[in-house]
Structures are given as structure tokens and as C-alpha cells.
């Protein structure tokens, strides 16, 4: 029984070490696109110039 507990403790320590070295890992759950803003890569075409074409 004690071997299982030691094995679990070693595995948990290894997992925490690897997650901490992994960089920016978000463990907060699913995101549904509410908290980020869309990138405005191209400027919008003004309505007046679009209507006159």
C-alpha cells in the first residue's frame, strides 16, 4: 500500500513540474470566445464609397 502512495506522490510531483515548465498553460476551463477581441487586420470600407461604386 505504501508503494502506491509513494508512486502517486512521485507521479503528481512530476506532473506539476512538467506543467510548470510548459509555459502559458490555461487550466481555467473552456473558453467560448467571449473574452477576446477580434483582430482588425483590414480597415473597414466606408459605406459612402461602397454605395457610389
C-alpha distance (Angstrom), angle and dihedral (degrees) to the residues before:
residue distance angle dihedral
X1 . . .
X2 3.78 . .
X3 3.82 90.0 .
X4 3.79 90.3 59.5
X5 3.80 91.6 51.5
X6 3.81 92.7 47.7
X7 3.80 90.5 47.4
X8 3.80 91.1 50.6
X9 3.80 91.8 48.8
X10 3.81 91.5 50.1
X11 3.80 92.1 46.8
X12 3.83 92.1 48.2
X13 3.80 91.8 48.6
X14 3.81 90.7 49.5
X15 3.81 91.8 48.2
X16 3.81 92.5 50.0
X17 3.80 90.8 47.3
X18 3.81 92.5 51.2
X19 3.81 92.6 46.0
X20 3.80 91.7 50.1
X21 3.82 91.3 50.9
X22 3.80 92.9 45.5
X23 3.77 96.7 84.4
X24 3.78 125.5 -129.9
X25 3.81 102.7 6.9
X26 3.80 115.9 168.9
X27 3.81 111.6 -149.3
X28 3.81 96.0 172.6
X29 3.81 97.8 103.0
X30 3.77 135.8 -111.8
X31 3.76 121.4 -8.3
X32 3.77 120.6 -154.2
X33 3.78 100.3 -167.0
X34 3.80 97.4 -92.8
X35 3.80 99.2 116.1
X36 3.80 100.5 50.2
X37 3.77 129.4 74.1
X38 3.81 120.8 -133.2
X39 3.77 114.5 -110.7
X40 3.80 114.0 -109.3
X41 3.79 97.7 -145.1
X42 3.81 97.2 159.1
X43 3.80 127.1 36.3
X44 3.78 116.4 -112.3
X45 3.79 118.1 -104.2
X46 3.81 110.8 -115.6
X47 3.81 113.2 -114.2
X48 3.82 93.5 -129.3
X49 3.81 94.7 58.2
X50 3.82 91.8 42.8
X51 3.82 91.5 51.3
X52 3.83 93.9 49.0
X53 3.82 94.1 53.8
